[in-house]
Amino acid sequence: MSQRLSDRQLVGFMLAASVASTIGGLPFNSLPVMLGSLADSFKLEAQAVGLIGSICFAGYLVGTLGAPLWINRLNWRLLTLVSALGTAGSFAASAMVRDLLQLQVVWALIGFFASTMTCLGMRILSDLPNKVRAYGVRQGVELSVTALVLFALPPLVIATFKYPGAAWALAGVVAVLGVSALWVPAHSLAPADAGPRGGPISAAAWVALAVFFVYLAGNIGLWAFLERVGASRQIAPAQMGLVFAVLKLLGGVAAFSMGALGERLPMSRAHALALGVLAVGLLMLGAGSGFAAYAIGAWVWEFAFTCGCILQTAHIARCDPGGRAIVLVPAAFALGSMVGPAMAGQLFGTGQVLALLAMAGAGSVVPWLVASVSRKVT
């Protein structure tokens, strides 16, 4: 696309890509609620439920690892439509099957099609000029929609219609969001003179992806056991619900704040600020024993964690003009979601809450260290 895009076109593409990415994030963001209702509806043991979650991430990982091979070759508008229909159809199919093996297959398909939507959204946004703003808006849209879905799903749907109702509801949400395919660009937005697209991933991008994986593993490990940390502090269930409801909203606020800030701060300074805020949240989680300390610590941590995700995603996009590294961001996320909770479980299982918080802190220091070293080298 050699012509210069108008501001209106840029905003339209940004929103369409953000909605596509929102579809990709729904299975992960709704996973605890969906698996809980699945266990109740089908009377499944914890091991079977956990396996379904792992299978979903396996399908997600397969989709993300294959994305660099086809992301620059296919029509994005058509691919968005097909993937949205595949995600919605898989959710609908999961409401109708009764066999455990069939459930596992359908959830693998949910993960696969969802990963395609995420990769498409990330790839489209990598062509936009202000990458921090683009990925900030993307995450803000995703978390805002997710917050609305999670607020409505348990009391209005699951309480009455159990898992089948929740699956049909998510299928409907995906189908409505899939209308965004009409505004998705068919091909790359990069100008013809912007350099080759689809070339090999640069070494800098591989380093950035590795750093992001470390960051995700440490913090997703904490996220997986954040409710257990609260339970160990005797936080009441109603209070816990309030904490997690506000978490998603604050994540959206953080994302939109980063979008408004754009790229005004140097990378090392931005990472230092995010690390400082995250450290405050971890200290409050570690030092406080009451509801206020737990809630505020969790909210501060979530805000900073979201900011760090956006900064690193934008950096990966800048490191690789070929546009292949950015579609591996969901793969890093999937791997972090597999490794982090397993490591955190070993720590939390022995009662080492402070070690769990230290793991999140250590993973969060790495992006700042790399950014600081890179600034001195350049």
Residue pairs with C-beta under 8 A, 6 or more apart in sequence:
1 185
1 187
1 188
1 189
1 190
1 191
1 192
2 191
2 192
2 193
4 191
5 13
5 189
10 128
10 129
12 183
13 124
13 128
13 183
13 184
13 185
13 189
14 125
14 128
14 134
14 137
14 138
15 137
15 141
15 180
15 183
16 124
16 180
16 181
16 182
16 183
16 184
17 120
17 121
17 122
17 124
17 125
17 134
17 138
17 184
18 121
18 125
18 137
18 138
18 140
18 141
18 142
19 121
19 141
19 145
19 177
19 180
20 80
20 84
20 117
20 120
20 121
20 124
20 177
20 180
20 181
20 184
21 117
21 118
21 120
21 121
21 122
21 125
21 138
21 141
21 142
22 121
22 141
22 142
22 145
22 146
22 177
23 83
23 84
23 87
23 114
23 117
23 174
23 177
23 178
24 114
24 115
24 116
24 117
24 118
24 119
24 120
24 121
24 330
25 114
25 118
25 142
25 146
26 87
26 114
26 146
26 149
26 170
26 173
26 174
27 34
27 56
27 60
27 87
27 110
27 111
27 114
28 60
28 114
28 337
29 142
29 143
29 146
29 149
29 150
29 248
30 146
30 149
30 150
30 153
30 170
31 53
31 56
33 150
33 153
33 154
33 158
33 166
34 163
34 166
34 167
34 170
35 49
35 52
35 53
37 158
37 162
37 163
37 166
38 44
38 49
38 52
38 103
38 163
39 46
39 49
40 162
40 163
41 162
41 163
41 164
42 98
42 100
42 103
42 163
44 52
44 100
48 100
51 104
52 103
52 104
52 107
53 107
54 338
55 104
55 107
55 108
55 111
56 107
56 108
56 110
56 111
57 111
57 334
57 337
57 338
58 108
58 111
59 107
59 108
59 109
59 110
59 111
59 112
59 115
60 111
60 112
60 114
60 115
60 330
60 334
61 111
61 115
61 331
61 334
61 335
61 338
62 111
62 112
62 115
63 111
63 112
63 113
63 114
63 115
63 116
63 119
63 330
64 115
64 118
64 119
64 327
64 328
64 330
64 331
64 334
65 328
65 331
67 115
67 116
67 119
67 123
67 327
67 328
67 330
67 331
68 201
68 324
68 327
68 328
71 119
71 120
71 123
71 323
71 324
71 327
72 123
72 188
72 197
72 198
72 323
72 324
73 198
75 186
75 187
76 120
76 123
76 124
76 184
76 185
76 186
76 187
77 181
77 182
77 184
77 185
77 186
78 181
78 186
79 116
79 120
80 117
80 120
80 178
80 180
80 181
80 184
81 178
81 181
83 113
83 116
83 117
83 120
84 117
84 174
84 175
84 177
84 178
84 181
85 175
85 178
86 109
86 112
86 113
86 116
87 110
87 113
87 114
87 117
87 174
88 171
88 172
88 174
88 175
88 178
89 171
90 106
90 107
90 109
90 110
90 113
91 110
91 167
91 168
91 170
91 171
91 174
92 167
92 168
92 171
93 106
93 109
94 103
94 106
94 107
94 110
94 167
95 163
95 164
95 165
95 167
95 168
95 171
96 164
97 103
97 106
115 330
115 334
118 330
119 327
119 330
120 184
121 138
122 138
122 313
122 317
122 326
122 327
122 329
122 330
123 323
123 326
123 327
124 184
124 185
124 189
125 131
125 134
125 135
125 138
125 317
125 326
126 317
126 323
126 326
127 188
127 189
127 190
127 323
128 134
128 189
130 262
130 263
131 263
131 313
131 314
131 317
131 318
132 258
132 259
132 261
132 262
132 263
132 310
132 311
132 314
133 258
133 259
133 260
133 261
133 262
133 263
134 259
134 314
135 258
135 259
135 310
135 313
135 314
135 317
136 255
136 256
136 257
136 258
136 259
136 260
136 261
136 262
136 310
137 255
137 256
137 259
138 255
139 251
139 252
139 254
139 255
139 258
139 306
139 309
139 310
140 252
140 253
140 255
140 256
140 259
142 255
143 248
143 249
143 251
143 252
143 255
143 306
144 249
144 252
145 177
146 248
147 245
147 248
147 249
147 252
149 170
149 173
150 245
150 248
151 245
153 166
153 169
153 170
157 165
157 166
157 169
158 165
158 166
161 168
188 197
188 323
190 197
190 321
190 323
194 321
195 321
196 321
196 322
197 321
197 322
197 323
198 322
198 323
198 324
199 322
199 324
200 322
200 324
201 320
201 322
201 324
201 325
201 328
202 319
202 320
202 322
202 325
204 319
204 320
205 316
205 319
205 320
205 325
206 325
207 319
207 370
208 312
208 315
208 316
208 319
208 325
208 370
209 316
209 325
209 328
209 329
209 332
211 312
211 366
211 367
211 370
212 312
212 313
212 316
212 329
212 332
212 336
212 367
213 332
213 335
213 336
214 363
214 366
215 308
215 309
215 312
215 336
215 363
215 364
215 366
215 367
216 309
216 332
216 333
216 335
216 336
216 337
216 340
216 363
217 335
217 336
217 339
217 340
217 343
217 363
218 340
218 359
218 360
218 361
218 362
218 363
218 364
219 305
219 308
219 340
219 360
219 363
219 364
220 336
220 337
220 340
220 341
221 339
221 340
221 341
221 343
221 344
221 347
221 356
221 359
221 360
222 301
222 340
222 344
222 356
222 357
222 359
222 360
223 305
223 340
224 340
224 341
224 344
224 345
225 341
225 344
225 345
225 348
225 356
226 298
227 240
227 244
228 348
229 285
229 294
229 348
229 353
229 356
230 239
230 240
230 243
230 294
230 298
231 240
232 353
233 289
233 290
233 294
235 243
235 291
235 294
236 291
239 291
239 295
242 295
243 294
243 295
243 298
243 299
246 295
246 299
247 298
247 299
247 302
250 299
250 302
250 303
250 306
251 302
251 303
251 305
251 306
253 303
254 302
254 303
254 304
254 306
254 307
254 310
255 306
255 310
257 307
258 306
258 307
258 310
258 311
259 310
263 314
265 273
266 375
267 311
267 315
267 371
267 374
267 375
268 368
268 371
268 372
268 374
268 375
270 307
270 311
271 308
271 311
271 367
271 368
271 371
271 372
272 368
272 372
273 307
274 304
274 307
274 308
274 311
274 364
274 368
275 304
275 308
275 364
275 365
275 367
275 368
277 300
277 303
277 304
277 307
278 300
278 301
278 304
278 305
278 308
278 360
278 361
278 364
279 361
279 364
280 300
280 304
281 296
281 297
281 298
281 299
281 300
281 301
281 302
281 303
281 304
282 297
282 301
282 357
282 360
282 361
283 297
284 293
284 294
284 296
284 297
284 300
285 293
285 294
285 297
285 298
285 301
285 357
286 297
286 353
286 354
286 357
287 293
288 294
288 297
301 360
304 364
305 364
308 364
308 367
311 367
312 367
313 326
313 329
315 371
316 325
316 326
316 329
317 325
317 326
319 325
320 326
343 359
344 356
344 359
347 355
347 356
347 359
348 356
